Amino acid sequence: MNIMTPAVAKRTKTTVDGKRRVPRAGRPSSPLITREAAAAAALRLIDAKGLDALSLQAVAKELGVSAPSLYHHFRDKEELLAEVARSLLSEVGHEQEEWSTDWETRMVELSCATRRVALRHPNAAPLSLRFFPRRLMLPAYEAGLRDCPYPLATHMIVHEVIEKFTYGSSLFAAAAETHHIPAMPEVDPAHFPRLAEALELAPSDEEIFKEGLQVLLAGLRARYGSR
């Protein structure tokens, strides 16, 4: 999204005085910033410097506006962070142009897209839980469960296990990325021979995530069958 910056000279608008148009000072005809532009700027700063470095002043500087102007759009920093969380959710939705019509395949696509976005913005990923926009998710929940192949009484269980697996795994991976800490510490084969061999044989983290999701879905099929 293009971010408009204020001109050095004052913006003007005109009024009609007879047949002569007389310029006078006033507000610009279009806003210099929007909530979406501010959230995008905040996300760039979080990506570069981390959550602790974020402030309304820093976002205003990034946008080229004065800090007080942001208070026309956000009550405080918390509201801005909530908008960033919503922008992450929106980014997940734009990971693919089209989603599969098959329910199980679509769940895999959405889960993998969520993980990709979390790893693309690891510093901001914790906001997905802190400000999870559940009310905005209600239409998506309804659509996702509409063609769920399991009995209606099981739908909330199905929804919970997929969502918690997805966000739990994604946020663990994002935290490791943020703090430059490997998901598993170095293992001494002399003390932990089975674990060392298992780590040696293990696929990539992304492949583990996908396979874990497939195991979960297979378990749902075995447990609940089809409606």
Disulfide bonds with the S-S distance in Angstrom:
none
